[in-house]
Amino acid sequence: MVNKLIDNIKKIDKSIAKVMMKGFRFSAYICILSLIILFTYNTYPISHISLDSGLILFRTGLFFAVGFFICGFVVDGIKKELNN
């Protein structure tokens, strides 16, 4: 099952993979921003709003990454079905 997933990742169309990588990069930027906010809160615990905003941003970044991954597979599958 893992080998099948790896093979599907390797067979994704290049244009779709390019969009997926840009989405992963965007998600990574969001997660890095959230980690900076969480580190600042850990160093200077002034307000719980900064803790909540850091956690929400981190969760949002992870959801974006998963969303781009799943949508990439779905769009690739639809594109391959339409071409056949």
N, CA and C of each residue as an Amber inpcrd file, in Angstrom:
protein
   252
   0.8170000  -1.1810000   0.0000000   0.0000000   0.0000000   0.0000000
   0.8740000   1.2620000   0.0000000   1.9240000   1.2400000   0.7840000
   2.8320000   2.3810000   0.8180000   3.5560000   2.5040000  -0.5170000
   3.9480000   1.3720000  -1.1000000   4.6160000   1.4010000  -2.3990000
   3.6920000   1.9480000  -3.4870000   2.4070000   1.6080000  -3.3990000
   1.4420000   2.1210000  -4.3680000   1.3000000   3.6320000  -4.2270000
   1.2840000   4.1360000  -2.9860000   1.2060000   5.5850000  -2.7580000
   2.4380000   6.2920000  -3.2990000   3.6080000   5.7240000  -3.0950000
   4.8480000   6.3100000  -3.6070000   4.8490000   6.3120000  -5.1300000
   4.3690000   5.2270000  -5.7360000   4.2830000   5.1810000  -7.1990000
   3.3110000   6.2320000  -7.7350000   2.1840000   6.4340000  -7.0410000
   1.2230000   7.4620000  -7.4690000   1.8110000   8.8590000  -7.3510000
   2.6150000   9.0820000  -6.3310000   3.2570000  10.3850000  -6.1730000
   4.2400000  10.6300000  -7.3130000   4.9680000   9.6010000  -7.7110000
   5.9400000   9.7470000  -8.7950000   5.2710000   9.9590000 -10.1470000
   4.0290000   9.4710000 -10.3080000   3.3390000   9.5560000 -11.5960000
   2.4590000  10.7910000 -11.7460000   2.4860000  11.6920000 -10.7790000
   1.6610000  12.8990000 -10.8720000   2.1940000  13.7870000 -11.9960000
   1.2750000  14.4140000 -12.7290000   1.6190000  15.3210000 -13.8150000
   2.5010000  16.4550000 -13.2820000   3.4260000  16.8920000 -14.1090000
   4.4100000  17.9010000 -13.6730000   3.7600000  19.2320000 -13.3050000
   2.7520000  19.6530000 -14.0520000   2.1140000  20.9340000 -13.7360000
   1.3620000  20.8680000 -12.4120000   0.7410000  19.7360000 -12.1480000
   0.0330000  19.5640000 -10.8800000   1.0310000  19.4840000  -9.7330000
   2.1380000  18.7940000  -9.9490000   3.1640000  18.6960000  -8.9140000
   3.7660000  20.0650000  -8.6050000   3.8770000  20.9010000  -9.6290000
   4.4170000  22.2510000  -9.4320000   3.4870000  23.0750000  -8.5430000
   2.1780000  22.9890000  -8.7910000   1.2070000  23.7060000  -7.9660000
   1.2110000  23.1500000  -6.5490000   1.3240000  21.8350000  -6.4170000
   1.3790000  21.2230000  -5.0900000   2.6020000  21.7080000  -4.3130000
   3.7380000  21.8060000  -4.9670000   4.9470000  22.2630000  -4.2860000
   4.8340000  23.7250000  -3.8630000   4.1930000  24.5550000  -4.6940000
   3.9660000  25.9460000  -4.2980000   3.0290000  26.0160000  -3.0970000
   2.0440000  25.1470000  -3.0690000   1.1360000  25.0850000  -1.9230000
   1.8440000  24.6220000  -0.6650000   2.7350000  23.6380000  -0.8010000
   3.5090000  23.1850000   0.3580000   4.4210000  24.2880000   0.8640000
   5.0010000  25.0470000  -0.0580000   5.8730000  26.1620000   0.3410000
   5.0680000  27.2250000   1.0920000   3.8710000  27.5430000   0.5950000
   2.9850000  28.4880000   1.2760000   2.6180000  27.9830000   2.6740000
   2.3100000  26.7040000   2.7720000   1.9790000  26.1130000   4.0670000
   3.1670000  26.1550000   5.0140000   4.3490000  25.9320000   4.4870000
   5.5490000  25.9870000   5.3220000   5.7790000  27.3930000   5.8570000
   5.5290000  28.4130000   5.0290000   5.6730000  29.7940000   5.4910000
   4.6890000  30.1020000   6.6260000   3.4730000  29.6220000   6.4930000
   2.4810000  29.8360000   7.5410000   2.9240000  29.1370000   8.8300000
   3.4200000  27.9080000   8.7110000   3.8670000  27.1720000   9.8950000
   5.0880000  27.8330000  10.5320000   5.9990000  28.3530000   9.7360000
   7.1730000  29.0430000  10.2870000   6.7380000  30.3070000  11.0210000
   5.8000000  31.0510000  10.4500000   5.2790000  32.2380000  11.1200000
   4.6370000  31.8650000  12.4530000   3.8810000  30.7770000  12.4600000
   3.2390000  30.3610000  13.7050000   4.2740000  29.9090000  14.7340000
   5.3280000  29.2590000  14.2950000   6.3700000  28.8500000  15.2350000
   7.0970000  30.0560000  15.8170000   7.2800000  31.0960000  15.0280000
   7.8890000  32.3240000  15.5490000   6.9780000  32.9500000  16.6060000
   5.6760000  32.9700000  16.3410000   4.7270000  33.5190000  17.3200000
   4.7360000  32.6790000  18.5910000   4.7590000  31.3510000  18.4370000
   4.7750000  30.4830000  19.6190000   6.0770000  30.6100000  20.3980000
   7.1900000  30.7710000  19.7070000   8.4600000  30.9770000  20.3900000
   8.4650000  32.2970000  21.1480000   7.8920000  33.3340000  20.5340000
   7.7900000  34.6300000  21.2020000   6.9190000  34.5150000  22.4530000
   5.8250000  33.7720000  22.3550000   4.9660000  33.5710000  23.5250000
   5.7080000  32.7910000  24.6010000   6.4860000  31.8070000  24.2080000
   7.2330000  31.0110000  25.1810000   8.2890000  31.8530000  25.8900000
   8.8660000  32.8020000  25.1740000   9.8880000  33.6640000  25.7600000
   9.2730000  34.7770000  26.6060000   8.2280000  35.4300000  26.0910000
   7.5710000  36.5470000  26.7770000   6.0710000  36.2650000  26.8600000
   5.6260000  35.5120000  27.8620000   4.1840000  35.1690000  27.9420000
   3.3450000  36.3530000  28.4130000   3.0070000  37.2190000  27.4700000
   2.2460000  38.4220000  27.8060000   0.7460000  38.1510000  27.7220000
   0.3070000  37.5550000  26.6400000  -1.1190000  37.3830000  26.4110000
  -1.3820000  35.9910000  25.8450000  -2.5290000  35.4420000  26.2140000
  -2.9140000  34.1330000  25.6870000  -3.4090000  34.2250000  24.2500000
  -3.6790000  35.4220000  23.7910000  -4.1090000  35.6020000  22.4080000
  -2.9820000  35.2070000  21.4560000  -1.7460000  35.5050000  21.8280000
  -0.6270000  35.1130000  20.9740000  -0.4690000  33.5960000  20.9450000
  -0.7200000  32.9210000  22.0600000  -0.6720000  31.4580000  22.0790000
  -1.7520000  30.8840000  21.1670000  -2.9640000  31.3910000  21.3160000
  -4.0650000  30.8980000  20.4860000  -3.8350000  31.1800000  19.0090000
  -3.3340000  32.3770000  18.7040000  -3.1020000  32.7020000  17.2910000
  -1.9840000  31.8380000  16.7140000  -0.9480000  31.5440000  17.4750000
   0.1210000  30.6650000  16.9990000  -0.3730000  29.2510000  16.7400000
  -1.1850000  28.7390000  17.6570000  -1.7300000  27.3920000  17.4690000
  -2.6860000  27.3250000  16.2810000  -3.5140000  28.3490000  16.1340000
  -4.4600000  28.3770000  15.0110000  -3.7110000  28.4750000  13.6890000
  -2.6800000  29.3090000  13.6310000  -1.8970000  29.4190000  12.3970000
  -1.1880000  28.1170000  12.0670000  -0.6560000  27.4420000  13.0800000
   0.0290000  26.1730000  12.8290000  -0.9490000  25.1350000  12.2880000
  -2.1100000  25.0600000  12.9000000  -3.1260000  24.1170000  12.4330000
  -3.5790000  24.4590000  11.0160000  -3.7180000  25.7450000  10.7210000
  -4.1060000  26.1780000   9.3820000  -3.0570000  25.7920000   8.3490000
  -1.7780000  25.9730000   8.6870000  -0.7030000  25.5800000   7.7810000
  -0.7180000  24.0970000   7.4920000  -0.9520000  23.2890000   8.5230000
  -1.0200000  21.8390000   8.3070000  -2.2250000  21.4530000   7.4600000
  -3.3640000  22.1030000   7.7000000  -4.5530000  21.8120000   6.8950000
  -4.3460000  22.2020000   5.4370000  -3.6780000  23.3320000   5.2010000
  -3.3690000  23.7210000   3.8250000  -2.4770000  22.6860000   3.1500000
  -1.4680000  22.2040000   3.8590000  -0.5540000  21.2080000   3.2790000
  -1.3060000  19.9270000   2.9230000  -2.1330000  19.4550000   3.8280000
  -2.9130000  18.2450000   3.5550000  -3.9060000  18.4860000   2.4280000
  -4.5100000  19.6550000   2.4220000  -5.4650000  19.9860000   1.3620000
  -4.8230000  20.0240000  -0.0130000  -3.6400000  20.6330000  -0.1150000
  -2.9420000  20.6550000  -1.4000000  -2.5490000  19.2470000  -1.8330000
  -2.1460000  18.4080000  -0.8850000  -1.7550000  17.0390000  -1.2050000
  -2.9510000  16.2500000  -1.7430000  -4.0700000  16.3110000  -1.0410000
  -5.2590000  15.5590000  -1.4600000  -5.8180000  16.1140000  -2.7690000
  -5.9000000  17.4290000  -2.8780000  -6.4370000  18.0230000  -4.1080000
  -5.5420000  17.7310000  -5.3040000  -4.2410000  17.6520000  -5.0830000
  -3.3300000  17.2840000  -6.1690000  -3.6230000  15.8950000  -6.6990000
  -3.8430000  14.9390000  -5.7880000  -4.1840000  13.5930000  -6.2260000
  -5.5260000  13.5510000  -6.9430000  -6.4970000  14.2690000  -6.4310000
  -7.8300000  14.2590000  -7.0400000  -7.7910000  14.8710000  -8.4360000
  -7.1390000  16.0160000  -8.5700000  -7.0650000  16.6770000  -9.8780000
  -6.2850000  15.8200000 -10.8640000  -5.2210000  15.1700000 -10.3940000
  -4.4570000  14.2860000 -11.2720000  -5.3090000  13.1040000 -11.7280000
  -6.0830000  12.5380000 -10.8160000  -6.9650000  11.4270000 -11.1800000
  -8.0360000  11.8470000 -12.1810000  -8.6300000  13.0070000 -11.9620000
  -9.6470000  13.4990000 -12.8840000  -9.0450000  13.7850000 -14.2560000
  -7.8420000  14.3750000 -14.2640000  -7.1850000  14.6830000 -15.5360000
  -6.8500000  13.4050000 -16.3050000  -6.3980000  12.3790000 -15.6170000
  -6.0800000  11.1120000 -16.2740000  -7.3290000  10.4150000 -16.7750000
  -8.4340000  10.5340000 -16.0360000  -9.6980000   9.9270000 -16.4800000
 -10.2440000  10.6350000 -17.7230000 -10.0990000  11.9460000 -17.7780000
 -10.5870000  12.6780000 -18.9360000  -9.7530000  12.4060000 -20.1830000
  -8.4680000  12.1500000 -20.0030000  -7.6080000  11.8670000 -21.1470000
  -7.8000000  10.4550000 -21.6850000  -8.3150000   9.5650000 -20.8710000
  -8.5180000   8.1710000 -21.3400000  -9.8140000   7.9910000 -22.0010000
